[in-house]
Amino acid sequence: METVFLNNSLPRWLQALAVFTLVLLLLLLVRAGFRKKTHGTTTPSLILRLLSQLMLPAMIITAVWIASRFFLDLSATVISLLRVLLIAMLAIQAGRWADLGISHWSAQQIAKLPDDTAHRTSLRGIALIARIIIWFVAALVILQSIPNFDLSGIIASLGLGGIAIGLTAQSLVVDLLSSLIIHVDKPYEPGETIKTGEFFGTVERIGLRSTRIRNLTGEEISISNSEILKTPIQNFSRLEERRVSFTFQIANDTPPEKIARIPEWIEKASGGLENTRFSRAHFQSFAPGGLVFEVVFFVTLPDYDAMVKAQNQLNMRIYEKLQQESVRFGGLPAIQV
């Protein structure tokens, strides 16, 4: 008479045990092989690191699930329990892999910034938030797999309190995601001079929630990351050259022959100016206070101080030349940078 245990004969149990042992050994060999490759490499790739971190509980429950599903006739209760355990182990394994992926990425980014303490701190904070989200999602997956566990009902029962908490945390989450976008997209970095909205200054720190800018007048300005991404960002530190355009007026009674020669005088005056390239000078328009001339030149350095120095020198040369030629100024000069 054939021996039966839990509705399965002894041969079927032996077949299931053999399959369980075979699957588990294969998974152990895979993990051991990748661990050996990882230890033999100074900088292992992310794939090697992930496959070398296969969890023993996950491997055991996977082997049990495969063996039981194909060779054993188990009750619905046992099958349901094994399914929950399998989903839980796979969710934890996936969470661990995602966690390792975040650690790998943050370590690579931090290695590029050995002396930037503020930036490194922000990256660590972003990695921490990402890990929290990963394990929160893993926990939701596990809870959702439990039979008769009404996860949506529990969430709905939180009612107005949950809504209030969600609204309160919404701005914080948006700022954290904006910080991640700034670090990945890099529209600006600490030490660079930017203009966003009505603010203009040097970036001192990019935090988890806000960016701190040192204004030209000396005060520190803190702007939330979400707000700073809503407006166009002008990064002056990444300029290759600066275009300078300004106008000035001369008296209406200036002789025509001198008016015709003013562009030539200005072009000669710009000659020899350091780090500049002359573009044009011309009689632009008539104004109540005088005749308007426009001057355009380029500063071949992005540095703001170099631009101011070049404009000051050119203004002085134009002024001296017009004084020598007895050309009077008219109205008030209007300068545009």
C-alpha positions in Angstrom: 0.0 0.0 0.0 1.4 3.4 -1.0 2.3 5.8 1.8 0.4 9.1 1.6 1.3 12.2 3.6 -0.7 15.4 3.3 -2.5 14.1 0.2 0.8 13.3 -1.6 2.5 10.0 -2.0 6.1 9.3 -0.9 7.4 9.3 -4.5 5.9 12.7 -5.2 7.5 14.1 -2.0 10.8 12.6 -3.1 10.5 14.2 -6.5 9.6 17.6 -4.9 12.6 17.3 -2.6 14.9 16.5 -5.5 13.6 19.5 -7.5 13.9 21.8 -4.4 17.5 20.7 -3.8 18.4 21.1 -7.5 16.9 24.6 -7.8 18.5 25.7 -4.5 21.9 24.4 -5.5 21.7 26.2 -8.9 20.8 29.5 -7.2 23.6 29.0 -4.6 26.1 28.3 -7.4 25.0 31.4 -9.3 25.4 33.5 -6.2 28.8 32.0 -5.4 30.0 32.5 -8.9 29.1 36.2 -9.0 30.5 36.7 -5.5 33.8 35.3 -6.7 33.9 37.6 -9.7 33.0 40.6 -7.4 35.8 39.8 -5.0 38.2 39.4 -7.9 37.5 42.9 -9.3 38.5 46.2 -7.7 35.6 48.0 -9.2 32.8 45.4 -9.9 29.9 46.5 -12.1 26.5 47.0 -10.7 25.1 43.8 -12.3 27.8 41.7 -10.6 27.1 43.4 -7.2 23.4 42.8 -7.5 23.6 39.1 -8.5 26.1 38.4 -5.8 23.6 39.7 -3.2 20.9 37.0 -3.8 19.3 36.4 -0.4 19.2 32.8 1.0 15.6 33.1 2.3 14.5 34.3 -1.2 16.3 31.4 -2.8 14.8 28.9 -0.4 11.2 30.1 -0.8 11.6 30.2 -4.6 12.9 26.6 -4.6 10.0 25.5 -2.3 7.4 27.3 -4.6 8.7 25.6 -7.8 8.9 22.2 -6.2 5.4 22.4 -4.6 3.6 23.8 -7.6 4.8 21.2 -10.1 5.0 18.0 -7.9 2.7 18.4 -4.9 -1.0 18.7 -4.4 -1.3 21.1 -1.5 -4.4 22.7 0.1 -5.5 26.2 -0.8 -4.4 27.5 2.6 -0.8 26.2 2.2 -0.6 27.5 -1.4 -1.9 30.9 -0.3 0.7 31.0 2.5 3.5 30.0 0.1 2.4 32.7 -2.3 2.5 35.4 0.4 6.0 34.2 1.4 7.2 34.2 -2.2 5.9 37.7 -2.9 7.3 39.0 0.4 10.8 37.5 -0.3 10.8 38.7 -3.9 9.7 42.2 -2.8 12.5 42.3 -0.2 15.0 41.1 -2.7 13.9 43.7 -5.2 14.1 46.4 -2.5 17.6 45.3 -1.6 18.7 45.4 -5.2 17.2 48.9 -5.6 18.9 50.0 -2.4 22.2 48.7 -3.7 21.6 50.5 -7.0 21.0 53.8 -5.1 24.2 53.3 -3.1 26.2 52.5 -6.2 24.9 55.7 -8.0 25.4 58.0 -5.0 28.9 56.6 -4.4 29.9 57.4 -8.0 28.5 60.9 -7.7 30.1 61.6 -4.4 33.5 60.3 -5.7 33.4 63.1 -8.3 33.0 65.7 -5.6 35.8 65.0 -3.1 35.9 68.6 -1.7 32.3 69.7 -2.2 30.8 69.0 1.3 27.5 70.7 0.7 26.9 68.8 -2.6 27.9 65.5 -1.1 25.5 66.1 1.8 22.6 66.8 -0.6 23.3 63.6 -2.5 23.3 61.5 0.7 20.0 63.1 1.6 18.5 62.3 -1.8 19.7 58.7 -1.6 18.1 58.4 1.9 14.7 59.7 0.6 15.0 57.3 -2.4 15.6 54.3 0.0 12.6 55.3 2.1 10.4 55.3 -1.0 11.8 52.0 -2.2 11.1 50.2 1.1 7.7 51.9 1.5 6.7 50.5 -1.9 8.0 47.0 -1.0 5.9 47.1 2.2 2.8 48.0 0.2 3.4 45.1 -2.2 3.8 42.7 0.7 0.6 43.9 2.5 -1.4 43.9 -0.7 -0.5 40.2 -1.3 -2.0 39.1 2.1 -5.5 37.6 1.5 -8.4 39.5 3.0 -6.2 42.4 3.8 -8.0 45.5 2.6 -5.2 47.9 2.1 -7.3 50.5 0.2 -9.9 50.4 3.1 -7.2 51.2 5.6 -5.9 54.0 3.5 -9.4 55.4 3.1 -10.0 55.1 6.8 -7.3 57.7 7.4 -9.8 60.2 6.2 -9.1 63.9 6.5 -6.1 63.3 8.7 -4.3 61.5 5.9 -5.4 64.2 3.4 -4.0 66.9 5.7 -0.7 65.1 6.1 -0.5 64.6 2.4 -1.1 68.3 1.7 1.5 69.3 4.3 4.1 66.9 2.9 3.4 67.8 -0.7 5.6 70.9 -0.9 8.4 69.0 0.8 8.2 66.1 -1.6 8.1 68.5 -4.6 11.2 70.3 -3.3 13.1 67.0 -2.7 12.3 65.9 -6.3 13.3 69.3 -7.6 16.6 68.9 -5.7 17.1 65.6 -7.4 16.4 67.2 -10.8 18.9 69.9 -10.2 21.6 67.5 -9.2 21.0 65.3 -12.2 20.4 68.0 -14.9 22.9 70.5 -13.4 21.4 73.8 -14.7 23.8 75.4 -12.1 26.3 74.3 -9.5 27.8 75.8 -6.3 30.2 78.7 -7.2 28.4 79.7 -10.4 26.7 83.0 -10.9 23.1 82.8 -11.9 20.0 84.9 -12.4 16.5 83.5 -11.6 13.5 85.7 -11.5 14.5 88.9 -9.7 17.4 87.3 -7.9 21.0 87.5 -9.1 24.1 86.2 -7.4 26.5 83.3 -6.7 25.2 79.8 -5.8 26.6 78.9 -2.4 24.7 75.7 -1.6 22.2 73.3 -3.2 20.2 71.7 -0.3 17.5 69.1 -0.1 14.8 71.8 0.1 16.3 75.0 -1.1 19.2 76.7 -3.0 21.1 79.4 -1.2 22.4 82.4 -3.3 24.7 85.1 -2.2 23.3 88.3 -3.8 25.6 90.9 -5.3 24.8 93.3 -2.4 26.0 90.7 0.1 22.9 89.2 1.6 22.1 85.4 1.4 18.9 84.4 -0.3 17.2 81.0 0.2 14.9 79.9 -2.7 12.9 76.7 -2.7 14.1 74.2 -5.3 10.6 73.9 -6.8 10.3 77.7 -7.2 13.7 78.1 -8.8 12.8 75.5 -11.5 9.6 77.4 -12.4 11.5 80.4 -13.7 14.1 80.6 -16.5 17.7 80.3 -15.1 20.5 82.4 -16.6 23.9 80.9 -15.8 26.5 83.6 -16.4 29.4 81.3 -15.4 28.9 79.3 -18.5 29.1 82.2 -20.9 31.8 82.0 -23.6 31.7 85.7 -24.1 29.6 88.7 -23.2 27.8 91.1 -25.6 27.8 94.8 -24.5 25.5 97.3 -26.1 25.2 101.0 -25.0 24.1 104.3 -26.4 25.1 108.0 -25.9 23.9 111.3 -27.3 25.7 114.2 -28.8 24.4 117.7 -29.3 22.0 118.4 -32.2 24.1 121.2 -33.6 27.1 118.9 -34.2 28.5 119.4 -37.8 27.6 116.6 -40.3 31.2 115.9 -41.1 32.0 115.1 -37.5 28.8 113.0 -37.1 30.0 110.9 -40.1 33.4 110.3 -38.5 32.2 109.3 -35.0 31.8 105.6 -35.8 35.4 105.6 -37.2 36.7 107.3 -34.0 34.9 104.7 -31.8 36.3 101.8 -33.7 39.8 103.1 -33.4 39.2 103.8 -29.7 38.3 100.2 -29.1 41.5 99.0 -30.7 44.0 97.4 -28.2 41.4 96.9 -25.5 42.2 93.6 -23.7 39.8 90.7 -24.2 37.4 92.6 -26.5 36.1 92.4 -30.0 34.6 95.4 -31.7 31.3 94.9 -33.5 29.8 98.1 -34.7 29.1 101.8 -34.0 26.4 103.8 -35.8 24.2 106.9 -35.8 21.0 105.2 -34.4 18.3 107.8 -34.0 17.1 111.3 -33.2 16.1 112.2 -29.7 14.8 115.4 -28.0 18.0 115.7 -26.1 20.4 115.0 -29.0 21.6 112.6 -31.7 21.8 108.9 -30.5 24.7 106.7 -31.3 24.8 103.0 -30.5 28.0 101.0 -29.8 28.2 97.2 -29.7 31.3 95.1 -28.7 32.0 91.7 -27.2 34.1 90.7 -24.2 35.7 87.4 -24.9 35.7 86.3 -21.2 32.6 85.4 -19.2 34.0 87.3 -16.2 31.7 90.2 -15.1 34.6 92.3 -13.8 36.4 92.0 -17.2 33.3 93.3 -18.9 33.0 96.3 -16.5 36.7 97.1 -16.9 36.5 97.0 -20.8 33.4 99.2 -20.8 35.0 101.7 -18.5 38.1 101.9 -20.7 36.1 102.3 -23.9 33.9 105.0 -22.4 37.0 107.0 -21.3 38.5 106.7 -24.8 35.3 107.8 -26.4 34.9 110.7 -24.0 38.5 111.9 -24.5 38.2 111.7 -28.3 34.9 113.7 -28.4 36.5 116.3 -26.1 39.5 116.6 -28.5 37.1 117.1 -31.4 35.0 119.6 -29.5 31.9 117.5 -29.8 29.4 118.2 -27.0 27.2 115.6 -25.4 23.5 115.9 -25.4 20.8 114.5 -23.0 21.7 111.7 -20.6 23.5 108.5 -21.6 21.5 105.3 -21.5 23.5 102.1 -21.0 22.2 98.6 -21.6 24.2 95.4 -20.8 
